[in-house]
Amino acid sequence: MTALLKLEGLTKAYPGVVANDDVSFEIRKGEVHALLGENGAGKSTLVKMIYGLVKPDRGQMEFDGVPFAPVEPRAARATGVAMVFQHFSLFEALDVAENVALGMENPPSQRELAARIREVSEAYGLPLDPHRTVGDLSAGERQRVEIIRCLLQDPKLLIMDEPTSVLTPQEVEILFQTLRKLQSEGTSILYISHKLEEIRALCDGATVLRLGKVVGRCDPREKSAAELAEMMVGSKLQPPIRDAHEPGDVVLEVSNLSQASHSAFGTALKDISFTVRAGEVLGIGGVAGNGQDELLSALSGESPAARHAVKIGGEEIGHMGPNQRRQIAVLAAPEERLGHAAAPGMSLTENALLTGAVRQGLTKNGFLKWGDTRAFAELIIKEFDVRTPGPENAARSLSGGNLQKFVIGREVLQRPEVLVVNQPTWGVDASAAAAIRQSILDLAEAGAAIVVISQDLDELMEISDRFAALNEGRMSKPQPARGLTMEEIGLMMGGAHDMEVAS
């Protein structure tokens, strides 16, 4: 197969960091090519240069035998490059067809576009109703909108950044069938994912980046997931270690929690009850959009509930706000790291202050203790290996995975007695994911009661003592995680709320 895209010596530097350093590789026509690397390795900057969002300092590209230097995404799309971003760029109040039209240079009439969406989506096994409001769609269906928007451009190269992070196993298989069909028709795919088993199952070739440089190339089908991870980080990957211990007394008790969503397109919580003991990890799974954000808000105090609905050590705290809960060592890390867990334009020092002021004593008599705050930010950066030039860098300057490490580290290092996290390893590499999971297990071993909400079932099975599932705002009865089969988990995620699992 001949090369579709060639990169030669691409280099891009920002103040304090070289994001890409003399990067060269090629993607062949009809190839699914993986771009691998740990957080901060330079993957995002590289694909932004290909898509015309960033201009390289040095180097050149060639697309289908012709020099290629897009000055904006519109030029990249006109050449035949399409991209599905990790974070959806959709307007929830508009319908599918209206969202698709916004991404087109010269959209046809709504009737013609709706017919085209139906035709293309059904042809590729991703059926969509063009008249449904995006806010009513599941995460998997929203991703279909992004993909169909790209496919309507008839791309020669499709770039996919962490495309399965919010999908169920069934949706992942449907996506893979679509990608294989595109490949059979001659479309090239540049695939970025930290899920290495997916890379092994889907991709023909892989380029590995480390600290902005190409450090290896391979056929991922000939490597194990552990070998791929070691190529990325340059050392042997250590899986999380869990010490056997008996949980203590009940710390967190949730009773008959029912609450409307703060979002017009959210999911109301319906009569949720569970307990978490000291030293225990309760894993909560489910497809995105089934009440995960609402549950975290209720437990963190962002959406105060009925006084009796949430108790800590027998004390009713449902009415308390976030800072009151932090005072009694109840901490939380939401899913949306940029804008919710962290303020994009603020420095890491300032973001450390946002949730650390109470527990870390970062204020005195109404004044901020900047020296202590900076020291706390530096501790987070050091302990959680956050790749950044320093604590004065803005949160938005970090890669998604590095910001995730900072957000989780900020809460873990405050020694919570109760920690609630949503998607703790979303978008982080295998090494960082193992480190984050280990920090959660260490916290549990120290006696904290922990609730982990995640769509990564492998993650939940690895760290959870008990497992429950959210479906349309209702939660299944928590079951011992050990011994649960994927079939049983699927039933729980599908709404079998009162299912009893034989021990």
C-alpha positions in Angstrom: 0.0 0.0 0.0 1.2 3.5 -0.8 1.4 6.3 1.7 -1.6 8.6 2.1 0.0 10.9 4.7 3.7 11.5 5.3 5.1 13.5 8.2 8.8 14.5 8.1 10.5 16.2 11.0 7.5 17.9 12.5 8.5 20.1 15.5 6.4 22.2 17.7 7.5 24.0 20.8 5.7 26.0 23.5 7.2 28.1 26.3 8.9 25.6 28.6 8.2 22.4 26.6 8.8 20.9 23.2 5.5 19.2 22.4 6.8 17.5 19.2 10.5 16.9 18.3 11.4 15.9 14.8 8.4 13.5 14.4 8.3 11.5 11.2 6.0 8.6 10.2 3.5 7.7 7.5 0.0 6.3 7.2 -0.8 4.1 4.3 -3.9 4.1 2.2 -6.5 1.8 3.8 -4.5 1.4 7.1 -5.7 1.8 10.6 -2.7 3.3 12.3 -2.4 3.8 16.1 -0.7 6.8 17.7 0.4 5.7 21.1 2.0 7.6 24.0 1.6 8.4 27.6 -0.1 11.7 28.7 2.0 14.6 27.5 3.8 12.6 24.9 2.6 15.0 22.1 -0.2 13.1 20.5 -2.8 15.9 20.7 -0.4 18.6 19.3 0.5 16.3 16.4 -3.0 15.6 15.3 -3.8 19.3 15.7 -1.0 20.1 13.2 -2.5 17.5 10.8 -6.0 19.0 11.2 -4.9 22.6 10.7 -5.4 23.7 14.3 -1.7 24.3 15.0 1.1 25.4 12.7 4.4 23.4 13.0 7.6 25.3 13.8 9.5 23.0 11.4 9.0 20.0 9.2 6.6 19.2 6.4 3.7 17.0 5.5 2.6 15.4 2.3 -1.0 14.2 1.6 -1.6 11.8 -1.3 1.7 12.8 -2.9 1.0 16.6 -2.6 2.6 19.0 -0.1 0.1 19.5 2.7 0.1 22.5 5.2 -3.5 23.3 6.3 -3.8 26.7 7.8 -7.2 25.9 9.4 -9.5 22.9 9.8 -11.6 24.0 6.8 -8.5 23.5 4.6 -7.8 20.1 6.1 -11.4 19.0 5.5 -11.2 20.2 1.9 -8.2 18.0 1.4 -9.9 14.9 2.8 -9.0 14.9 6.5 -11.8 14.6 9.1 -11.5 14.3 12.9 -13.7 13.0 15.7 -12.6 14.7 18.9 -12.5 13.2 22.4 -14.9 15.9 23.7 -18.1 16.2 21.7 -18.8 19.6 20.1 -22.6 19.4 19.8 -25.4 21.8 20.7 -27.8 19.9 23.0 -30.8 22.0 22.2 -30.5 21.4 18.4 -31.5 18.2 16.6 -29.1 15.8 14.9 -29.5 17.3 11.4 -29.0 20.9 12.6 -25.8 19.9 14.4 -24.5 18.1 11.3 -25.4 21.2 9.1 -23.2 23.4 11.4 -20.2 21.4 10.4 -20.7 21.7 6.7 -19.5 24.4 4.4 -22.5 24.4 2.1 -25.3 22.3 3.8 -28.2 21.2 1.7 -31.8 21.6 2.7 -32.9 20.1 6.0 -35.0 17.5 4.2 -32.2 16.5 1.9 -29.7 16.4 4.7 -32.0 14.3 6.9 -32.4 11.7 4.2 -28.6 11.7 3.7 -28.0 11.2 7.4 -30.4 8.2 7.5 -28.8 6.7 4.4 -25.2 7.0 5.6 -25.8 6.1 9.2 -27.7 2.9 8.2 -25.1 2.0 5.6 -22.4 2.1 8.3 -24.3 0.4 11.0 -24.8 3.6 13.1 -28.5 4.3 12.7 -29.6 7.9 13.7 -32.9 9.7 13.7 -32.0 13.1 12.2 -34.9 14.8 14.0 -34.0 13.7 17.6 -32.8 16.4 19.9 -29.1 15.9 20.8 -29.8 16.5 24.5 -32.0 13.4 24.5 -29.3 11.1 23.0 -27.0 8.7 24.9 -23.2 9.3 24.8 -22.9 6.5 22.2 -25.5 8.1 20.0 -23.9 11.5 20.3 -20.6 10.0 19.1 -22.6 8.6 16.1 -23.5 12.2 15.3 -19.9 13.2 15.3 -18.9 10.2 13.1 -21.7 10.7 10.6 -20.8 14.4 10.4 -17.3 13.3 9.3 -18.5 10.5 7.0 -20.7 12.9 5.1 -17.4 14.7 4.1 -16.3 11.4 2.4 -12.9 11.6 4.1 -9.7 9.9 2.9 -8.2 10.1 6.5 -10.3 9.9 9.6 -8.6 10.9 12.9 -10.2 9.5 16.1 -9.2 10.7 19.5 -10.2 8.3 22.4 -13.4 7.3 20.6 -14.5 4.6 23.0 -14.1 6.4 26.3 -17.8 6.8 26.8 -19.1 3.7 25.0 -20.4 0.3 26.3 -18.7 -2.9 25.1 -21.5 -3.4 22.7 -21.2 0.1 21.3 -17.4 -0.4 20.9 -18.0 -3.5 18.8 -20.5 -1.6 16.6 -17.9 1.2 16.1 -15.2 -1.3 15.2 -17.5 -2.9 12.6 -18.0 0.6 11.1 -14.2 1.4 11.1 -13.4 -2.0 9.4 -16.0 -1.2 6.7 -14.4 2.2 6.1 -11.0 0.6 5.9 -12.3 -2.0 3.4 -13.4 1.0 1.3 -10.0 2.5 1.3 -10.3 5.1 4.1 -7.2 5.5 6.3 -7.8 5.9 10.1 -5.4 7.5 12.6 -6.6 6.0 16.0 -5.6 7.4 19.4 -6.5 5.4 22.5 -5.1 4.4 25.8 -7.1 1.1 25.7 -4.4 -1.1 24.4 -6.4 -4.3 23.8 -8.5 -2.2 21.4 -5.4 -1.1 19.6 -4.3 -4.8 19.3 -7.7 -5.8 17.9 -8.1 -3.0 15.4 -4.9 -1.5 14.2 -2.4 -2.6 11.5 0.5 -0.4 12.6 1.5 1.8 15.4 3.8 4.8 16.1 4.9 5.3 19.7 5.7 8.8 21.1 7.5 9.6 24.3 8.3 13.1 25.4 7.5 14.4 21.9 9.8 12.0 20.0 9.1 8.9 18.0 10.6 6.0 20.1 9.2 3.0 18.3 7.1 1.5 15.5 5.4 -1.8 15.6 2.6 -4.1 14.4 0.4 -4.0 17.6 -1.1 -7.4 16.7 2.3 -8.9 17.4 2.7 -7.3 20.8 0.9 -7.8 24.1 -0.8 -4.9 25.9 1.9 -5.0 28.5 4.6 -4.7 25.8 2.8 -1.8 24.2 2.6 0.0 27.6 6.3 -0.6 28.2 7.1 1.0 24.8 5.1 4.0 25.8 6.5 4.6 29.3 10.0 3.2 28.8 9.8 0.9 31.8 7.9 -2.1 33.1 4.3 -1.4 34.0 3.4 -2.2 37.6 -0.3 -3.2 38.1 -2.1 -2.0 41.2 -1.5 -4.0 44.3 -4.4 -4.6 46.7 -3.8 -5.8 50.3 -6.6 -7.9 51.8 -8.4 -6.2 54.6 -11.8 -6.2 56.2 -13.9 -3.1 55.8 -14.8 -1.2 59.0 -18.0 0.5 60.1 -20.5 2.2 57.7 -19.2 5.7 56.9 -21.4 6.9 54.0 -25.1 6.1 54.0 -27.5 7.1 51.2 -31.2 6.6 51.9 -34.0 7.0 49.4 -32.2 9.7 47.4 -34.5 11.2 44.8 -33.6 14.4 43.1 -34.3 16.2 39.8 -31.4 16.9 37.5 -30.0 20.5 37.3 -29.8 20.0 33.5 -32.7 20.1 31.1 -31.2 17.0 29.5 -30.0 15.3 32.6 -31.4 12.3 34.5 -33.3 12.5 37.7 -32.2 10.2 40.6 -34.9 7.8 41.7 -34.9 6.3 45.2 -31.2 5.5 45.5 -30.0 3.7 48.7 -26.6 2.2 49.5 -23.9 2.2 52.2 -20.1 2.3 52.0 -17.9 1.2 54.9 -14.5 2.4 56.0 -11.8 0.9 53.8 -14.3 -0.1 51.1 -14.5 0.8 47.4 -18.0 0.8 45.9 -17.8 0.8 42.1 -20.8 2.2 40.2 -21.0 1.4 36.4 -23.4 2.4 33.7 -23.7 3.9 30.3 -23.1 7.7 30.3 -26.1 9.8 30.9 -27.9 7.6 33.4 -27.5 9.8 36.4 -23.7 9.6 37.1 -23.2 13.4 37.2 -26.3 13.9 39.3 -25.2 11.3 41.8 -21.8 12.9 42.2 -23.4 16.4 42.6 -25.7 15.0 45.4 -22.8 13.4 47.2 -20.4 16.3 46.9 -23.0 18.9 48.0 -23.2 20.8 44.7 -26.9 19.8 44.5 -28.0 19.7 48.2 -30.5 16.9 48.9 -33.0 16.2 51.7 -31.2 16.4 55.0 -31.7 12.7 55.8 -30.8 11.4 52.3 -27.0 11.5 52.9 -25.3 10.6 56.2 -21.7 10.5 57.3 -21.0 8.5 60.4 -24.7 8.7 61.2 -24.8 12.5 60.9 -27.3 14.0 58.4 -25.4 16.1 55.8 -27.8 16.1 52.8 -28.4 19.8 53.2 -24.7 20.8 53.3 -22.9 22.5 50.5 -19.5 21.5 49.1 -17.3 23.5 51.6 -19.2 22.3 54.6 -18.7 18.7 53.4 -15.0 19.3 52.8 -14.7 20.4 56.4 -15.8 17.0 57.5 -13.5 15.3 54.9 -16.0 14.5 52.2 -14.3 15.3 48.9 -15.2 14.7 45.2 -13.7 14.8 41.7 -16.2 15.3 38.9 -16.0 13.8 35.4 -15.6 17.1 33.5 -12.1 18.1 34.4 -11.8 21.3 32.4 -14.4 23.8 33.5 -15.9 21.8 36.4 -13.0 20.2 38.3 -10.6 22.9 37.2 -10.8 26.5 36.0 -9.2 26.5 32.6 -7.7 30.0 32.8 -6.4 29.7 36.3 -2.9 28.4 37.2 -2.4 25.1 38.9 -1.6 26.9 42.1 -4.9 28.7 42.0 -6.7 25.4 41.1 -5.1 23.8 44.1 -6.6 26.5 46.2 -10.2 26.0 44.9 -10.8 22.8 46.7 -7.8 22.7 49.0 -8.4 25.9 51.0 -10.5 24.2 53.7 -8.6 20.9 54.3 -5.1 22.3 53.7 -5.6 25.5 55.7 -4.6 27.7 52.7 -6.2 30.8 54.1 -5.8 32.8 57.4 -7.9 35.6 58.7 -9.4 36.1 55.2 -6.0 36.2 53.4 -4.6 33.6 51.0 -1.4 31.8 52.0 0.2 31.7 48.5 3.4 30.1 49.6 1.5 27.2 51.2 -0.8 27.0 48.2 2.1 26.8 45.7 3.8 24.2 47.9 0.6 22.1 47.8 0.4 22.4 44.0 4.0 21.4 43.7 3.3 18.4 45.9 0.5 17.3 43.6 2.7 17.7 40.6 5.5 15.6 42.2 3.4 12.8 43.7 1.2 12.3 40.7 3.8 12.9 38.0 1.9 15.8 36.4 3.9 16.8 33.2 4.0 20.6 33.3 6.7 23.2 33.4 5.5 24.4 36.8 2.5 25.3 39.1 2.0 28.7 37.5 1.0 27.2 34.2 -2.7 27.4 33.4 -4.9 24.3 33.7 -5.8 24.6 30.0 -2.2 24.2 29.0 -2.0 20.6 30.3 -2.9 17.6 28.2 -6.2 16.0 29.3 -4.5 13.1 31.1 -2.1 15.3 33.0 -4.9 17.6 34.2 -6.8 14.4 35.3 -3.8 13.4 37.3 -3.7 16.8 38.9 -7.4 16.8 39.7 -7.4 13.3 41.3 -4.1 14.0 43.2 -5.5 17.3 44.6 -8.3 15.4 46.3 -6.4 12.2 47.3 -3.6 14.2 49.0 -6.2 16.0 51.2 -6.7 12.7 53.1 -10.5 12.4 52.7 -12.6 10.1 54.8 -15.1 9.9 52.0 -14.0 10.3 48.3 -16.4 10.3 45.4 -14.8 10.2 41.9 -16.4 10.1 38.5 -14.3 8.6 35.6 -11.0 8.7 37.6 -8.8 7.5 34.7 -10.7 9.0 31.7 -8.2 9.8 29.0 -5.0 8.8 30.9 -2.4 6.4 29.8 -1.9 2.9 31.2 0.9 3.9 33.5 -1.0 6.9 34.9 -4.2 4.8 35.2 -2.4 2.2 37.3 -1.0 4.9 39.5 -4.4 6.6 40.0 -6.0 3.3 40.8 -3.2 2.5 43.3 -3.7 5.8 45.0 -7.4 5.0 45.4 -6.6 1.5 46.8 -4.1 3.0 49.2 -6.6 5.6 50.4 -9.1 2.8 51.0 -6.5 0.8 52.9 -6.0 3.8 55.1 -9.7 3.7 56.0 -11.4 6.0 53.6 -14.9 5.1 52.2 -14.7 5.5 48.4 -17.3 5.6 45.6 -15.9 5.2 42.1 -18.2 6.0 39.2 -16.8 4.8 35.9 -17.7 3.5 32.5 -14.6 1.4 32.4 -15.8 -2.0 33.6 -12.3 -3.5 33.8 -11.3 -0.6 36.1 -14.3 -1.2 38.4 -13.6 -4.9 38.6 -10.0 -4.3 39.4 -10.5 -1.9 42.4 -14.1 -2.5 43.6 -15.2 -4.5 46.7 -18.8 -4.2 45.6 -20.4 -3.2 42.3 -23.7 -1.5 41.4 -25.1 -0.1 38.1 -27.0 3.1 37.3 -29.8 2.9 34.7 -32.2 5.8 34.0 -31.5 7.2 37.5 -32.1 4.0 39.4 -29.3 2.0 41.0 -29.1 -1.8 41.2 -28.5 -3.5 44.6 -24.7 -3.5 45.2 -23.2 -7.0 44.8 -19.7 -8.3 45.7 -17.5 -7.5 42.7 -15.5 -10.7 42.9 -17.1 -13.4 40.7 -19.4 -11.1 38.8 -19.6 -12.1 35.1 -19.9 -9.7 32.2 -23.4 -11.1 31.6 -24.5 -10.3 35.1 -23.0 -6.8 34.8 -24.8 -6.3 31.5 -28.1 -7.2 33.2 -27.5 -4.8 36.0 -26.5 -2.0 33.6 -29.7 -2.8 31.5 -32.0 -2.2 34.5 -32.1 -5.4 36.5 -32.1 -3.3 39.7 -33.0 -6.0 42.2 -31.0 -8.8 40.7 -29.5 -11.2 43.3 -26.1 -12.7 42.3 -25.2 -16.1 43.7 -22.0 -15.9 45.8 
